[in-house]
């Protein structure tokens, strides 16, 4: 099977490519860049996509998603999560272990991979738990999970509060060369908080989560990464202070990388003024000052990756009082459009943005994706960066309709998503 994508603007940060050209996909891999397509187009059985005016890039890699299966299939399944990913231009998902049972041993990892192979239309790379049951005390079966295919470890959803346990986890993973992904939150400081601590939380009478709750653990984990030499990846950075700590650690040569979500660089805590539970997320949406520093961090390279932290929930769960609603935003189907705003506003160039959605996350979790080099697996996205869309959460492929961006007018529409040479989404 052959597919020719012609007349596209091809952007591949892994090769520093940004050119107008034609790309040929054959037997599931990128087979050639063609200058003249006339002959190839006439071949029998070839599928030709005229992508004039559109961008062709490596398929996006979302290194922070919650697929909810096993255990919470009413929120999302591997099948529906993959469909949402394909619609959003993501060809690889790195899924968090806070399922039920928790992915803390090889049998759960194997179950997820089997489901992904049989029912998923994009690539799924599981992350294992740091501790058994993500309970924070004894280390999970990390070696076995690595053998089974886990690409990192985290207790995401929860921090590893015990510093000694975190130290041991970091020492342990060095042998496997996988990162420890930190959900940085001091549970004692965040307590029963439900939103950012500040002027708005006071005004609404809601319990707040201070910036310090995140920064205390970011500082601790950087210290432990320095001690152990492990690769630390900080998930969903939300505060200005975290960005400054990570920037400083990088300058000192510590092996730390980090990600930010589209909601954290787009929204401020004003988004919860009407008690919209769809804007209730952990870490909470912060203030304009935090957004400024996050944008600076995206620009200067402190922030390596944009990841959605796709966290689908059912309508019933979110249709409750603000205090009682679960944390999370369904992010796969708005990730690209929200991220393209950074280009529109001059914060990132389009190639810089694509790097943070492809090559950088692939490198952090050491998967062979995020590139359109000849011979690479043909995971490809084609999108129109200008096309004006209106977000309609009820049209999400994801079971999770929990989005605070419903009704927003944004630019950017995915027209094709290709995984291993196969078109898994088109419009
Ligand atoms: Zn988290």
Boltz pocket constraint, residues with backbone or C-beta under 6 A from the ligand:
constraints:
  - pocket:
      binder: B
      contacts: [[A, 156], [A, 157], [A, 158], [A, 183], [A, 235], [A, 236], [A, 282], [A, 283]]
      max_distance: 6.0
